[in-house]
Amino acid sequence: MKATAKAHTNIALIKYWGKRDESIILPTNSSLSLTLDGFYTTTTVAFQEDLSKDSFILNDQSVEGEAYQRVTNFLDKIRNLSGKTNLYAEVSSINEVPTAAGFASSASGFAALASAGTRAIGVDLSDEELSRLTRQGSGSACRSIYGGFVEWEMGSRTDGKDSQAVQIKPETHWDVRVAAVVLSSTMKKISSRAGMKRTVETSPFYTGWLDSIPNDMKEIKSAIRDKDFEKLGTVAESNCLKMHATTLGANPPFTYWHDTTLRVMHTVQEMRANGIPAYFTIDAGPNVKVLYLPENEDRVKEKLQEIPGVDRVTLSKPGPGVTYL
Amino acid sequence: MKATAKAHTNIALIKYWGKRDESIILPTNSSLSLTLDGFYTTTTVAFQEDLSKDSFILNDQSVEGEAYQRVTNFLDKIRNLSGKTNLYAEVSSINEVPTAAGFASSASGFAALASAGTRAIGVDLSDEELSRLTRQGSGSACRSIYGGFVEWEMGSRTDGKDSQAVQIKPETHWDVRVAAVVLSSTMKKISSRAGMKRTVETSPFYTGWLDSIPNDMKEIKSAIRDKDFEKLGTVAESNCLKMHATTLGANPPFTYWHDTTLRVMHTVQEMRANGIPAYFTIDAGPNVKVLYLPENEDRVKEKLQEIPGVDRVTLSKPGPGVTYL
C-alpha cells in the first residue's frame, strides 16, 4: 500500500497552450517535449485504512489550500480506478524544481504522484494509460511519464481516451542539452493556466497559432528522426515565439517576458551568429531554456552566466522516464 | 518654381502594417496617427530649366544611392502631374527627426517634399489629393499632411483614388502629449518595409491582426470624440502589441524590441498601477513613445529618464499640418 516514484520535469519544444476541455484536461493542440534529468520530484504515497483524510507534505512542509485540493482530487481518480474509495493517503514529495518560475514543477509532481499512487494502491497501468491519468492532474505532466523526446497526442475524442503521451525516439540516443537560465527576478504574475485561458478566449492570434502546429510537429519529428539539431532548434524557437505572440493579442494583453528575458534571447541569437548552435525556448514565465550540444557546453554556459540579470544557469541532459524507488 | 514646406512626423496609434499594393502603396488596413510638433522636416524644392538631373541635399550633405532614387522617383510623379516633364529640381531638406531609430523620418520627409514640390511646380491640390500623392512616396507620410489626429482610410479601389488621409477632430483641441523615449542602442536591423513584407507573407497571425483593426479603429475614434484618454491609450497600447506579435510569427521570426524596450513598457504599466495614466506605443524599431496628459508631464519625464538604457526623452505636443514658409 506504499510506493515511491521519481519523475523528471520536461521542457516543451512544441508548446501546450490551450485546453478544449478544462475538467479532464484535453488540449487544443498536440505538443512535444524533452524530459530533463536535472529537475525532478520524488513522491511517496502510502494508502492506509485508518486515516480520515489525505495529507500532503511537500519539501517537509505540510500543504493546505489549493495545492492540497489538487492532490486530493487527483487521489480520488486513483481511488476510483482501484475501487478502494475508502482509503486515504499520506503523500510526501521532495521537489528538485524551482517553483513558480516558469519551470513546470507540476509536470514532475503529478507524474510522480500518479505513478506512486497507482502502484501503491495496486492498479497496474500501461505507460499510455498512466499518461492519460496523469494528464488529468496537470496537462504537461503526461509527457513526464517517458524519458527523452515525448509527444502528447491531442486526440479527438471527448472522453480523452486518445489524448496521451508517446515517446519519439531517434534510432540511437541523442544527447541534446538544456541550460535553464534563471533570472534574478522571477515571480510570474499570471499563471500558465490563467494565461492560456485568457489567450484562447480573447486573442485574435489563437487560430493562427493552432493552424501552425501540424507543420511544426511534422518538422520537429523529422528533426528528431534525423538528429538535425539546427532544424530542431529552429522549429522550437519559432514555436515558442508564436506561443508568446498570442499573449500580446489577449484582452487585456500580457507578456511573460522581462527585460532580461529579451537579453538572453538576443544573446542566444548572437551565439548563433558567432557559430555556436544554440536555440532558446520559454514557457509561461520569464526564465529561458537554451538548447545546445555537449561540445559547446562550456562556451554556452559562460556566455549565459555573463548576462546581467541572470541569477544562475543550470545544465541538464535528457532525463529518463518515471522510475520506482 | 521654388517653394518651401515644413511637415511634422506622426506617431501611429493604430499601426499601418502591410501593403496590398507595393507600387502605389496601398495598405491592407486603415491606420490612425497623432501628428507631433517636436519632429519635422523642412524642404525646399526649386525646379529649373537648365538642370540635367535632380539633386538632393539632406542636412547640408549631398545624398546619392537609394534615398536619392526614392526622391527623384517621387519628383517624376509631380512632373507627370504638372505636365512639365522637362524640369529637374534642387531639393534641400533639414531633418529634425532622428533617423533609422523607429521614428518615421520618411513621414515628415515625403509630406514636406510633396507639399513643396507641387507648390513649386504650380500644381494645386486639395489636402486629400496631396495625401494620396504623398502616400506613393511613403505610406505613413500621407497622414502628416494634417495636424492632430489623422486617419489613413485604406480604401478599396485598385487605383488608390480612395486611399487617403482625413483629419479626426474632437470638438475642441485635445492636448495629448507624447514622450519619445530614445534608447542608447537604437540601430534597427530590419527596415519597416522589409519587416511588414515578411510578416504579411509568412506570419500565421496576419489574418488575426487584420480582423482586429475595424474594432480598434471604431474604439479609438470614439475615444477621440469623447476625449477619453484611458480608452485612447488602452486601444493604442493593445494595437501596438498586436502589431509586434505578428513579427514573432514571421518566417524567420524577428522582433524590433530590445531589452530596454521591454523595461520601458513595464515602467509605463507600473506608472499606471501607481495612478499616472500613461500608455506606450512602439513603431518598427526599439524606441518607445509614451502617451500622457499635460498635468503628468514632469512625473512621466522623470520616471522615463531614470530607466537604465534610455538615452534621452523628448517631449512633444500635438503638431500642425503642413505649413509653407
Interface residues (C-beta under 8 A of the other chain):
Chain A: S203 P204 F205 Y206 T207 G208 W209 D211 S212 T234 E237 S238 L241 K242 H244 A245 T246 L248 G249 N251 P252 P253 T255 W257 H258 D259 T260 T261 L262 R263 H266
Chain B: S203 P204 F205 Y206 T207 G208 W209 D211 S212 T234 E237 S238 L241 K242 H244 A245 T246 L248 G249 N251 P252 P253 T255 W257 H258 D259 T260 T261 L262 R263 H266
